[in-house]
Structure formats: C-alpha cells, structure tokens
Amino acid sequence: MLTSDFDYNLPQDLIAQKPLPHRGESRMMVIRRQEEEIIHSRFQDLPSFLQKGDVLVLNSTKVIPAKVWGKKEGQDIEFLMLKEKEEGAWEVLCRPAKKINRGDRILFAPGFEGHVAEVEEGGKRILQFSSGDVLTHLKKIGFAPLPPYIKRPKKDCALRPFDIERYQTVFARKEGAIAAPTAGLHFTPQILEKIKKQGVSVCAVDLKVGQATFQPVRAERIEEHRMLEEPYTISPTAAQKINLAKKEGRPVVAVGTTVVRALESASQEHQVSPGTRLTSLFIYPGFVFKTVDRLLTNFHLPRSTLLMLVSAFAGLDLIQKAYAEAVRQRYRFYSYGDCMLIL
C-alpha cells in the first residue's frame, strides 16, 4: 500500500490547541464496523457502550516534562529528552541540532549542566549530566512535550502547569513517556468509577510512548517503513484478566493505539504473555488482530502509523468515510481533540 493512501485534508482550525475545560466533555464518534454505521455521541456516554464482563485496558504510562531549554555560550537550544540510556546519560533531540557538537557544554539551570558525549544519526545526541537525578531537575524546569501542531510561545511559563496537568491521564502511574496516550486523556475518576460499577473489568499495561509513536513514514510504500522500539510491560494480573476474557468470549477494549501495540505484541495463540519487552510492531491493513476486539482512539495525523493502525482495525474505506464525516461535523482533531470508539 502507498503512504499517500492514508492522506486526507484537514482544516487547520480543527486541530485542537487546548483541551476542553473539563475532561469527559469531548465528542465521541462511534463506529459499528459490522453495520458500517457512524453514530455521533459524547465521551461521557462511553459507559453505555460497554457491558458487564468487558475488559477495558488502559496505558498507565506517565509523561515526563521532557521539553527543556539549555544554553550553549548564551544561545538557547531546545531539547527533547527521549530516554535515559544509563544513569546520568540521556538520548536527546535538539534544535537547532547543527549547533550542538561533541564536547559542548550545556547549562540548563544552576547546578544542572550536561556535556555532549556522543553525536548520533537523525539529529540525536547523548548528553552526560553532572547530576544523575535528571528527572528531578526536569520536574522543576521542564515543559510538557506537546507535539509541534500544538502551538505555544517559547518558554510559555503561564501555560506550563496547565499543560503538565492536562497532557497527562488521571490514571498515569509509571514515568518515562515523552508523549501522552491521548485516548486516555478524556477519562475522569468519576467516569472510570461508573464503568467499574457496571461490571466492566479495568486493568492497565505500560507502554512508554517514545519516538516510535510519532516517527513519520517517509517511505513511499508503507511496507518499507520500520518502527523504532518502545518498551512495554504487562503484569501477570492484567494478562490473567485479558486471557480469561478471551477464553470466555468477552470483549477486550483497548484505550488507545499504544495499548493495541502492547497487547498484540504480547499475543500468541490468543494468549497474552506477561513481562517487560521491547516492541517495534507496525500495524497496518492486512494485520490479523489476536487480542483487541474494540478500540477507543483519537483522530490521527495524515500518513501516520497511528492512522494506519486504526485503518487496519476498522478498514481503510470506513475510516476514510469516518474522517470525512468528522471534518464535516467539525470534530476537534489530534492530541487535545475528540475521540472515536470502534466497535
């Protein structure tokens, strides 16, 4: 298939720049695959589309304030802290990358300084910090790693606490992600409690959303694209709940594409294996799903691996129809936007 098959036109004013004032108020498009039916609903009505015995699977990863500015000889350089390679050594992206060379020293804050230990491909650098507890410093000076289509003034301290809170799910637990599992942003504690009270089993996996999730597809044919690796963990308890549901024919509902990738990566013969592993699984049309029966997801960028995954789940023609309808109905798109429930 061609990458261009996953293109669509989106008016810029439909790209959500801020979340709605209250979680749970988002619109929710419901797609019934078998009937090829599209229903317009609200996220707060999600419980009515779930039944007793369903298993709802969340991604409990927690976003770190991974965007930070440092100074090299007085010049501001923007950094995105991708992941810790070993204690005190972080893989980063920087802008402008051509200004950062091996041996350069970067001052982030008094007592928080690093030097460029390695220059890697793709604009990546390895920063070695004087303090091993980098995350503590990031929590003091870092910003939410919002995607570039959400526009913020440079070092916008006024919106910093707002974005750090709202670009995070209410059930986030395990730090390490550099992007939010955005389908989970709509949940409130009250909605989760309502879902549990009606007999839906809720469990969580942890996939640390990294560079792979937003890596652009540059190949003309999607089969030539290679995903980067991301770590995920599935606990024995979560695996047991999911496997029992599959055995008994009860639906497994994934909240977000990252949950889909974790569960399908761990699936063998309709059984999910617990443990911590790396996945580079790329899901596109033709993929055979072993575990996930239903999917809650946001609206995704054209030509993205996320849109390809959703098209694999619901069918490209139906997703193209749904996205065209979402544009006509002026749904809000992307991370801070509305959502879609695929049944």
Number of C-alpha atoms within 10 A of each C-alpha: 12 13 19 12 14 19 14 13 9 16 9 9 10 15 19 19 17 15 20 16 9 10 18 21 17 23 19 26 26 22 21 16 16 8 8 14 12 18 13 12 16 17 21 18 14 19 17 9 9 18 15 13 18 21 28 24 24 25 33 25 27 25 26 25 28 24 22 19 21 20 15 14 10 9 11 15 19 18 20 22 26 23 18 17 12 10 12 16 21 22 19 20 21 20 14 12 16 8 11 20 14 14 13 14 20 24 19 20 14 6 10 17 18 23 20 20 18 14 17 13 6 8 14 17 25 23 27 24 21 14 16 14 12 20 18 11 16 19 14 10 17 23 23 26 22 20 13 7 13 13 11 12 8 8 15 10 11 9 13 16 13 13 17 18 12 20 26 22 24 18 18 19 14 16 15 22 26 26 26 28 30 25 28 23 26 27 19 18 12 11 18 17 13 14 21 17 12 15 14 19 20 20 18 23 22 25 29 26 24 20 18 17 22 15 14 15 16 13 12 12 13 22 13 12 16 15 19 15 16 21 17 24 22 23 15 13 12 20 22 16 18 29 20 13 18 20 10 10 11 17 20 23 25 28 24 24 24 26 24 26 22 26 28 21 20 24 19 12 7 16 19 24 19 18 12 14 15 15 19 16 16 20 24 21 16 10 11 11 15 17 25 22 17 22 25 23 26 30 25 18 21 18 19 19 26 23 24 24 20 25 20 18 25 20 17 19 10 17 22 17 12 21 20 15 14 21 16 9 10 13 21 23 24 22 27 24 25 28 30 26 25 21 20
